[in-house]
């Protein structure tokens, strides 16, 4: 099967990690299996038959009332 599409360029536009304290970092090491990943994918048409595809990956722990660490 012939590929009709190709990735022209890939880059990271924004990367955010919120860790409020060293204790939170130690806690996440023990609770990482409890975290859930959320994936959002969207696309935007550009010129000349090109599209921009945006992917957002978020990790959070729904079992914690107070947000200790957040990755996006």
Buried (B, 14 or more C-beta within 10 A) or exposed (E): EEEEEEEEEEEEEEEEEEBEEEEBEEBBEEEEEEBEEEEEEEEEEEEEEEEEEEEEEBBBBEEEEEEBBBBE
